[in-house]
Amino acid sequence: AAGKMSAPTMEERKACWGARDEFWRCLDRHTEDASRCEKLRLAFESLCPQQWVKYFDKRRDFLKYKKKLEVEGFHPPETAGKS
């Protein structure tokens, strides 16, 4: 599947999303310890087009960041000179 630029079929998309979900679940279970999810990562990379892998990695980082903000709240830097 690597190097193929044509749009993935529905089957290929399902396989890709399934592999991504498995990998993400593994990361969630092991508090982001990617070394414990290596097999799933390889499956994810082999079943998804490379640009999708990049996109999903970015998306996961964004979702984690968003969740962190929701949990901890957004703390803007204190602006100097407040009266």
All heavy atoms as an XYZ file, in Angstrom:
689
protein
N       0.827     -1.201      0.000
C       0.000      0.000      0.000
C       0.865      1.257      0.000
O       0.415      2.304     -0.401
C      -0.921     -0.002      1.225
N       2.090      1.136      0.451
C       2.963      2.310      0.540
C       3.251      2.884     -0.844
O       3.388      2.141     -1.808
C       4.271      1.933      1.226
N       3.299      4.198     -0.922
C       3.634      4.851     -2.176
C       2.455      4.981     -3.123
O       2.569      5.606     -4.157
N       1.321      4.389     -2.759
C       0.149      4.479     -3.625
C      -0.554      5.812     -3.372
O      -0.929      6.105     -2.262
C      -0.804      3.313     -3.323
C      -1.567      2.861     -4.548
C      -2.330      1.570     -4.314
C      -3.070      1.555     -2.997
N      -3.931      0.380     -2.826
N      -0.695      6.619     -4.406
C      -1.269      7.943     -4.227
C      -2.768      7.982     -4.525
O      -3.419      8.966     -4.272
C      -0.542      8.973     -5.110
C       0.879      9.274     -4.650
S       0.990      9.846     -2.920
C       0.269     11.487     -3.065
N      -3.304      6.915     -5.088
C      -4.731      6.909     -5.399
C      -5.534      6.853     -4.104
O      -5.042      6.406     -3.081
C      -5.076      5.720     -6.291
O      -4.758      4.522     -5.618
N      -6.768      7.314     -4.174
C      -7.609      7.325     -2.987
C      -7.846      5.907     -2.501
O      -8.128      5.017     -3.305
C      -8.939      8.007     -3.300
N      -7.724      5.696     -1.194
C      -7.953      4.346     -0.666
C      -9.411      3.926     -0.844
O     -10.306      4.768     -0.818
C      -7.631      4.480      0.822
C      -6.970      5.794      0.995
C      -7.351      6.640     -0.163
N      -9.623      2.641     -1.019
C     -10.987      2.115     -1.095
C     -11.620      2.168      0.292
O     -10.924      2.387      1.290
C     -10.974      0.646     -1.554
O     -10.301     -0.128     -0.547
C     -10.288      0.478     -2.893
N     -12.911      1.931      0.352
C     -13.606      1.921      1.636
C     -12.977      0.887      2.569
O     -12.767      1.144      3.754
C     -15.093      1.607      1.408
C     -15.966      1.847      2.635
S     -15.916      3.586      3.155
C     -16.232      3.401      4.905
N     -12.647     -0.292      2.016
C     -12.015     -1.341      2.823
C     -10.693     -0.861      3.405
O     -10.393     -1.090      4.566
C     -11.768     -2.597      1.969
C     -13.033     -3.321      1.554
C     -13.933     -3.675      2.736
O     -13.455     -4.374      3.658
O     -15.103     -3.252      2.738
N      -9.897     -0.218      2.545
C      -8.588      0.276      2.993
C      -8.754      1.359      4.059
O      -8.003      1.402      5.029
C      -7.785      0.811      1.809
C      -7.270     -0.296      0.902
C      -6.687      0.204     -0.412
O      -7.141      1.263     -0.911
O      -5.783     -0.463     -0.934
N      -9.749      2.222      3.861
C      -9.992      3.271      4.867
C     -10.384      2.650      6.202
O      -9.885      3.052      7.247
C     -11.091      4.225      4.395
C     -10.617      5.194      3.327
C     -11.519      6.407      3.252
N     -12.886      6.072      2.880
C     -13.324      5.984      1.626
N     -12.495      6.189      0.624
N     -14.572      5.681      1.381
N     -11.267      1.650      6.149
C     -11.698      0.984      7.389
C     -10.520      0.333      8.086
O     -10.390      0.406      9.312
C     -12.760     -0.077      7.073
C     -14.148      0.495      6.939
C     -15.174     -0.645      6.932
C     -16.582     -0.127      6.691
N     -17.336     -0.959      5.746
N      -9.649     -0.319      7.296
C      -8.475     -0.972      7.870
C      -7.560      0.070      8.515
O      -7.049     -0.130      9.615
C      -7.725     -1.744      6.789
N      -7.390      1.188      7.829
C      -6.538      2.267      8.337
C      -7.103      2.818      9.647
O      -6.395      2.915     10.647
C      -6.437      3.373      7.284
S      -5.715      4.920      7.902
N      -8.391      3.160      9.640
C      -9.000      3.736     10.849
C      -8.984      2.749     12.003
O      -8.771      3.131     13.150
C     -10.426      4.194     10.567
C     -10.495      5.334      9.602
C      -9.543      6.304      9.404
C     -11.563      5.633      8.691
N      -9.962      7.172      8.419
C     -11.188      6.791      7.967
C     -12.792      5.025      8.421
C     -12.015      7.362      6.996
C     -13.610      5.597      7.449
C     -13.223      6.744      6.747
N      -9.199      1.467     11.685
C      -9.159      0.439     12.723
C      -7.775      0.362     13.356
O      -7.645      0.310     14.582
N      -6.748      0.395     12.502
C      -5.371      0.332     12.989
C      -5.044      1.569     13.825
O      -4.399      1.482     14.870
C      -4.399      0.211     11.817
N      -5.510      2.727     13.368
C      -5.286      3.965     14.115
C      -5.954      3.885     15.493
O      -5.336      4.202     16.514
C      -5.865      5.156     13.343
C      -5.809      6.466     14.114
C      -6.841      7.461     13.617
N      -8.202      6.951     13.811
C      -9.293      7.488     13.270
N      -9.196      8.520     12.470
N     -10.472      6.967     13.508
N      -7.203      3.427     15.519
C      -7.937      3.357     16.790
C      -7.259      2.401     17.768
O      -7.152      2.695     18.960
C      -9.384      2.926     16.554
C     -10.176      3.994     15.784
O      -9.678      5.142     15.679
O     -11.270      3.684     15.308
N      -6.799      1.255     17.246
C      -6.090      0.286     18.089
C      -4.832      0.919     18.672
O      -4.545      0.783     19.862
C      -5.674     -0.937     17.258
C      -6.803     -1.864     16.929
C      -7.221     -2.673     18.145
O      -6.366     -3.375     18.723
O      -8.400     -2.578     18.519
N      -4.083      1.598     17.822
C      -2.837      2.238     18.242
C      -3.133      3.307     19.299
O      -2.480      3.361     20.343
C      -2.139      2.834     17.017
C      -0.912      3.643     17.334
C       0.141      3.098     18.074
C      -0.798      4.949     16.896
C       1.282      3.845     18.365
C       0.334      5.705     17.186
C       1.376      5.147     17.916
N      -4.128      4.151     19.045
C      -4.476      5.220     19.993
C      -4.952      4.645     21.324
O      -4.620      5.161     22.381
C      -5.533      6.139     19.384
C      -4.963      7.087     18.360
C      -3.717      7.048     17.799
C      -5.612      8.223     17.776
N      -3.576      8.079     16.899
C      -4.710      8.807     16.867
C      -6.897      8.775     17.933
C      -5.042      9.944     16.129
C      -7.217      9.907     17.194
C      -6.303     10.493     16.301
N      -5.740      3.559     21.259
C      -6.198      2.925     22.502
C      -5.006      2.416     23.305
O      -4.970      2.539     24.533
C      -7.153      1.764     22.199
C      -8.624      2.180     22.285
C      -9.534      0.968     22.413
N      -9.465      0.095     21.239
C     -10.174      0.285     20.123
N     -11.007      1.310     20.019
N     -10.062     -0.551     19.114
N      -4.045      1.847     22.593
C      -2.841      1.345     23.246
C      -2.095      2.498     23.918
O      -1.679      2.395     25.069
C      -1.948      0.641     22.224
S      -0.419     -0.012     22.919
N      -1.942      3.614     23.222
C      -1.276      4.778     23.810
C      -2.029      5.258     25.051
O      -1.412      5.614     26.058
C      -1.186      5.921     22.790
C      -0.212      5.743     21.629
C      -0.311      6.926     20.675
C       1.221      5.576     22.121
N      -3.347      5.268     24.971
C      -4.149      5.689     26.124
C      -3.906      4.760     27.311
O      -3.757      5.215     28.443
C      -5.650      5.693     25.780
C      -6.008      6.825     24.813
O      -5.242      7.805     24.720
O      -7.052      6.725     24.151
N      -3.883      3.460     27.027
C      -3.682      2.476     28.097
C      -2.309      2.582     28.730
O      -2.140      2.358     29.918
C      -3.840      1.049     27.538
C      -5.246      0.510     27.611
C      -5.261     -1.018     27.535
N      -4.489     -1.555     26.405
C      -4.954     -1.654     25.161
N      -6.175     -1.256     24.849
N      -4.204     -2.169     24.201
N      -1.303      2.903     27.926
C       0.071      2.915     28.426
C       0.599      4.335     28.587
O       1.803      4.569     28.431
C       0.979      2.109     27.487
C       0.607      0.664     27.410
N       0.682     -0.188     28.487
C       0.138     -0.082     26.382
C       0.283     -1.392     28.127
N      -0.062     -1.362     26.854
N      -0.284      5.252     28.890
C       0.074      6.666     29.079
C       1.124      7.132     28.070
O       2.215      7.564     28.436
C       0.566      6.938     30.526
O       1.647      6.039     30.838
C      -0.547      6.758     31.528
N       0.760      6.997     26.805
C       1.563      7.512     25.686
C       2.933      6.860     25.535
O       3.814      7.415     24.897
C       1.738      9.043     25.799
C       0.438      9.827     25.856
C      -0.456      9.621     24.627
O       0.058      9.656     23.500
O      -1.664      9.429     24.808
N       3.144      5.674     26.139
C       4.421      4.986     25.969
C       4.432      4.256     24.626
O       4.020      3.103     24.533
C       4.651      4.006     27.125
C       6.004      3.301     27.021
O       6.717      3.507     26.015
O       6.337      2.543     27.954
N       4.887      4.944     23.594
C       4.812      4.424     22.229
C       5.596      3.121     22.059
O       5.235      2.294     21.219
C       5.317      5.477     21.242
N       6.638      2.919     22.852
C       7.447      1.708     22.701
C       6.616      0.457     23.000
O       6.886     -0.616     22.470
C       8.666      1.753     23.625
O       8.256      1.763     24.982
N       5.590      0.581     23.836
C       4.752     -0.571     24.159
C       3.697     -0.822     23.085
O       2.975     -1.809     23.134
C       4.088     -0.350     25.518
C       5.123     -0.166     26.612
C       4.526     -0.031     27.964
N       3.908     -1.279     28.409
C       3.472     -1.457     29.654
N       3.589     -0.494     30.539
N       2.910     -2.588     30.009
N       3.592      0.090     22.137
C       2.568     -0.022     21.087
C       3.204     -0.125     19.708
O       2.556      0.144     18.698
C       1.658      1.207     21.147
S       0.935      1.508     22.769
N       4.469     -0.521     19.681
C       5.230     -0.492     18.428
C       4.592     -1.316     17.317
O       4.510     -0.868     16.176
C       6.658     -0.976     18.697
C       7.676     -0.294     17.821
C       9.111     -0.569     18.269
O       9.362     -0.522     19.493
O       9.940     -0.839     17.402
N       4.121     -2.535     17.650
C       3.499     -3.395     16.627
C       2.278     -2.710     16.027
O       2.057     -2.756     14.820
C       3.087     -4.724     17.242
C       4.239     -5.697     17.436
C       3.704     -7.103     17.697
C       4.813     -8.089     18.001
N       5.271     -7.987     19.413
N       1.477     -2.087     16.895
C       0.273     -1.402     16.420
C       0.633     -0.185     15.589
O      -0.037      0.138     14.616
C      -0.607     -1.008     17.611
C      -1.204     -2.192     18.380
C      -1.845     -1.737     19.675
C      -2.210     -2.947     17.525
N       1.716      0.481     15.971
C       2.187      1.635     15.206
C       2.590      1.190     13.800
O       2.247      1.847     12.820
C       3.382      2.275     15.931
C       4.068      3.383     15.162
C       3.282      4.656     15.206
N       3.693      5.577     14.143
C       3.228      6.812     14.016
N       2.368      7.292     14.893
N       3.602      7.584     13.037
N       3.304      0.084     13.718
C       3.736     -0.416     12.412
C       2.541     -0.808     11.551
O       2.521     -0.545     10.350
C       4.696     -1.599     12.579
C       6.052     -1.261     13.200
C       6.840     -2.528     13.516
C       6.857     -0.351     12.278
N       1.541     -1.423     12.180
C       0.331     -1.795     11.445
C      -0.372     -0.533     10.942
O      -0.778     -0.459      9.777
C      -0.606     -2.593     12.347
N      -0.475      0.457     11.813
C      -1.090      1.745     11.462
C      -0.364      2.354     10.255
O      -0.984      2.746      9.273
C      -1.016      2.649     12.703
C      -1.355      4.097     12.492
C      -2.496      4.493     11.810
C      -0.537      5.080     13.030
C      -2.811      5.841     11.645
C      -0.853      6.431     12.879
C      -1.985      6.813     12.181
N       0.974      2.380     10.329
C       1.751      2.974      9.231
C       1.643      2.173      7.946
O       1.687      2.732      6.860
C       3.221      3.117      9.646
C       3.425      4.239     10.641
C       4.885      4.404     11.047
O       5.753      3.661     10.538
O       5.148      5.276     11.892
N       1.501      0.849      8.060
C       1.455      0.047      6.835
C       0.055      0.047      6.215
O      -0.083     -0.158      5.017
C       1.925     -1.384      7.107
O       0.963     -2.063      7.890
N      -0.980      0.300      7.022
C      -2.348      0.265      6.496
C      -2.867      1.635      6.057
O      -3.889      1.718      5.389
C      -3.297     -0.304      7.558
C      -3.148     -1.809      7.809
C      -3.851     -2.221      9.085
C      -3.682     -2.603      6.628
N      -2.161      2.695      6.435
C      -2.631      4.046      6.090
C      -1.646      4.739      5.153
O      -0.436      4.551      5.287
C      -2.745      4.897      7.364
S      -3.928      4.266      8.562
N      -2.185      5.557      4.229
C      -1.293      6.377      3.402
C      -0.450      7.268      4.307
O      -0.916      7.710      5.353
C      -2.255      7.224      2.557
C      -3.565      6.516      2.617
C      -3.596      5.793      3.926
N       0.782      7.535      3.908
C       1.714      8.267      4.762
C       1.186      9.636      5.188
O       1.340     10.030      6.343
C       3.064      8.415      4.071
C       4.167      8.725      5.065
C       5.494      9.081      4.402
O       5.649      8.918      3.194
N       6.427      9.555      5.187
N       0.530     10.337      4.260
C       0.053     11.672      4.649
C      -1.069     11.588      5.671
O      -1.259     12.494      6.461
C      -0.304     12.546      3.450
C      -1.396     12.028      2.550
C      -0.836     11.181      1.408
O      -0.058     10.250      1.632
N      -1.222     11.474      0.183
N      -1.810     10.480      5.676
C      -2.847     10.273      6.692
C      -2.205     10.057      8.051
O      -2.675     10.570      9.056
C      -3.712      9.067      6.339
C      -4.639      9.277      5.195
C      -4.484     10.152      4.166
C      -5.869      8.578      4.959
N      -5.545     10.027      3.296
C      -6.398      9.077      3.762
C      -6.547      7.580      5.646
C      -7.609      8.607      3.233
C      -7.735      7.109      5.124
C      -8.270      7.621      3.933
N      -1.115      9.262      8.067
C      -0.405      9.001      9.317
C       0.043     10.331      9.923
O      -0.170     10.588     11.107
C       0.804      8.063      9.087
C       1.656      7.948     10.340
C       0.322      6.682      8.644
N       0.633     11.191      9.085
C       1.088     12.502      9.564
C      -0.085     13.305     10.095
O      -0.001     13.925     11.157
C       1.748     13.281      8.419
C       3.140     12.797      8.085
C       3.796     13.752      7.100
C       5.085     13.175      6.553
N       5.183     13.308      5.095
N      -1.188     13.287      9.340
C      -2.370     14.037      9.747
C      -2.910     13.525     11.086
O      -3.197     14.308     11.984
C      -3.455     13.945      8.663
C      -4.795     14.444      9.134
C      -5.054     15.814      9.195
C      -5.789     13.567      9.546
C      -6.284     16.282      9.650
C      -7.015     14.019      9.998
C      -7.260     15.388     10.052
O      -8.460     15.842     10.509
N      -3.029     12.208     11.221
C      -3.584     11.642     12.460
C      -2.670     11.902     13.651
O      -3.142     12.134     14.756
C      -3.839     10.133     12.302
C      -5.039      9.816     11.447
C      -5.001      8.778     10.534
C      -6.211     10.551     11.568
C      -6.115      8.471      9.745
C      -7.327     10.249     10.784
C      -7.275      9.216      9.875
N      -1.338     11.864     13.423
C      -0.406     12.179     14.508
C      -0.633     13.607     14.995
O      -0.718     13.863     16.197
C       1.039     12.014     14.045
C       1.460     10.542     13.935
O       0.729      9.664     14.462
O       2.511     10.283     13.338
N      -0.747     14.539     14.055
C      -1.003     15.938     14.415
C      -2.331     16.056     15.136
O      -2.462     16.772     16.125
C      -1.042     16.808     13.160
C       0.305     17.165     12.599
C       0.194     18.422     11.734
C       1.456     18.668     10.928
N       1.484     17.930      9.662
N      -3.327     15.369     14.602
C      -4.664     15.434     15.175
C      -4.670     14.917     16.618
O      -5.283     15.507     17.501
C      -5.614     14.605     14.307
C      -7.008     14.494     14.853
C      -8.038     14.890     13.819
N      -9.356     14.931     14.428
C      -9.899     16.014     14.963
N      -9.241     17.150     14.955
N     -11.092     15.968     15.499
N      -3.943     13.825     16.855
C      -3.892     13.279     18.211
C      -3.243     14.281     19.171
O      -3.730     14.485     20.275
C      -3.139     11.949     18.238
C      -3.132     11.359     19.642
C      -2.617      9.943     19.719
N      -2.545      9.537     21.109
C      -3.567      9.022     21.789
N      -4.714      8.821     21.195
N      -3.425      8.699     23.057
N      -2.145     14.889     18.726
C      -1.492     15.901     19.567
C      -2.454     17.032     19.882
O      -2.537     17.495     21.011
C      -0.253     16.472     18.870
C       0.884     15.461     18.841
O       0.841     14.500     19.642
O       1.804     15.633     18.037
N      -3.197     17.463     18.863
C      -4.154     18.552     19.055
C      -5.245     18.147     20.043
O      -5.589     18.908     20.943
C      -4.771     18.948     17.706
C      -5.921     19.908     17.854
C      -5.692     21.226     18.207
C      -7.225     19.487     17.663
C      -6.754     22.110     18.362
C      -8.288     20.361     17.813
C      -8.048     21.686     18.165
N      -5.783     16.943     19.893
C      -6.850     16.485     20.784
C      -6.353     16.353     22.221
O      -7.076     16.685     23.160
C      -7.414     15.145     20.296
C      -8.168     15.202     18.960
C      -8.497     13.805     18.469
C      -9.436     16.042     19.068
N      -5.109     15.870     22.387
C      -4.533     15.754     23.731
C      -4.400     17.141     24.357
O      -4.706     17.348     25.523
C      -3.150     15.100     23.671
C      -3.210     13.597     23.582
C      -1.857     12.945     23.888
C      -0.678     13.738     23.366
N       0.350     12.920     22.732
N      -3.927     18.106     23.543
C      -3.744     19.478     24.011
C      -5.085     20.078     24.428
O      -5.217     20.698     25.479
C      -3.089     20.305     22.899
C      -2.984     21.779     23.196
C      -2.081     22.245     24.152
C      -3.772     22.700     22.510
C      -1.975     23.597     24.419
C      -3.673     24.058     22.779
C      -2.777     24.500     23.734
O      -2.688     25.849     23.997
N      -6.093     19.849     23.587
C      -7.427     20.368     23.867
C      -7.979     19.783     25.174
O      -8.531     20.494     26.008
C      -8.351     20.004     22.701
C      -9.383     21.058     22.392
C     -10.144     20.706     21.142
C     -11.490     20.158     21.563
N     -12.323     19.739     20.466
N      -7.793     18.471     25.344
C      -8.277     17.808     26.553
C      -7.567     18.363     27.787
O      -8.187     18.596     28.815
C      -8.042     16.300     26.437
C      -8.612     15.525     27.605
C      -8.499     14.028     27.383
C      -9.870     13.409     27.338
N      -9.963     12.186     26.579
N      -6.272     18.587     27.650
C      -5.481     19.136     28.753
C      -6.039     20.508     29.152
O      -6.197     20.801     30.339
C      -4.021     19.250     28.307
C      -3.062     19.690     29.387
C      -1.635     19.614     28.854
C      -0.608     19.914     29.918
N      -0.205     21.250     30.131
N      -6.353     21.326     28.163
C      -6.929     22.640     28.455
C      -8.265     22.499     29.167
O      -8.570     23.254     30.086
C      -7.133     23.456     27.169
C      -5.891     24.025     26.493
C      -6.301     24.848     25.286
C      -5.093     24.889     27.454
N      -9.082     21.528     28.719
C     -10.392     21.332     29.340
C     -10.239     20.887     30.791
O     -10.976     21.318     31.658
C     -11.204     20.296     28.555
C     -11.812     20.882     27.293
C     -12.257     19.812     26.302
O     -12.331     18.614     26.672
O     -12.526     20.173     25.142
N      -9.257     20.011     31.030
C      -9.053     19.485     32.377
C      -8.434     20.550     33.282
O      -8.923     20.801     34.374
C      -8.151     18.224     32.337
C      -7.774     17.782     33.739
C      -8.871     17.099     31.602
N      -7.364     21.175     32.820
C      -6.630     22.101     33.670
C      -7.125     23.530     33.546
O      -6.788     24.382     34.359
C      -5.136     22.061     33.316
C      -4.537     20.692     33.551
C      -3.120     20.590     33.021
O      -2.540     21.631     32.648
O      -2.605     19.465     32.974
N      -7.894     23.797     32.507
C      -8.321     25.173     32.267
C      -7.210     25.935     31.580
O      -6.046     25.573     31.652
N      -7.594     26.969     30.893
C      -6.616     27.783     30.179
C      -6.143     28.871     31.118
O      -6.940     29.609     31.680
C      -7.251     28.383     28.918
C      -6.332     29.329     28.202
C      -5.155     28.858     27.619
C      -6.614     30.678     28.121
C      -4.293     29.731     26.959
C      -5.761     31.543     27.454
C      -4.594     31.065     26.879
N      -4.824     28.958     31.324
C      -4.279     29.998     32.189
C      -3.450     30.951     31.354
O      -2.294     30.669     31.062
C      -3.409     29.372     33.290
C      -4.145     28.349     34.097
N      -5.148     28.678     34.969
C      -4.032     26.994     34.140
C      -5.614     27.567     35.533
N      -4.967     26.533     35.035
N      -4.054     32.056     30.945
C      -3.267     33.012     30.156
C      -2.149     33.570     31.031
O      -2.308     33.656     32.246
C      -4.266     34.101     29.775
C      -5.383     33.963     30.732
C      -5.389     32.536     31.226
N      -1.033     33.940     30.426
C       0.042     34.516     31.228
C      -0.448     35.783     31.908
O      -1.193     36.555     31.321
C       1.155     34.812     30.200
C       0.495     34.725     28.860
C      -0.715     33.858     29.014
N      -0.052     35.977     33.127
C      -0.461     37.188     33.855
C       0.105     38.392     33.131
O       1.286     38.434     32.816
C       0.091     37.137     35.289
C      -0.632     36.173     36.189
C      -2.119     36.531     36.363
O      -2.421     37.710     36.665
O      -2.966     35.646     36.179
N      -0.740     39.365     32.895
C      -0.228     40.573     32.241
C       0.223     41.542     33.320
O      -0.463     41.722     34.330
C      -1.302     41.236     31.354
O      -2.516     41.322     32.110
C      -1.534     40.425     30.098
N       1.372     42.110     33.103
C       1.953     43.017     34.089
C       1.118     44.312     34.142
O       0.462     44.678     33.182
C       3.385     43.335     33.732
N       1.161     44.955     35.270
C       0.527     46.271     35.376
C      -0.970     46.219     35.594
O      -1.675     47.178     35.286
N      -1.487     45.095     36.106
C      -2.918     45.053     36.429
C      -3.167     45.869     37.685
O      -2.405     45.761     38.652
C      -3.345     43.589     36.705
C      -3.927     42.906     35.496
C      -4.568     41.607     35.947
C      -4.929     40.735     34.752
N      -5.024     39.334     35.140
N      -4.227     46.661     37.679
C      -4.507     47.413     38.890
C      -5.563     46.715     39.715
O      -6.439     46.086     39.172
C      -4.958     48.835     38.539
O      -5.952     48.794     37.541
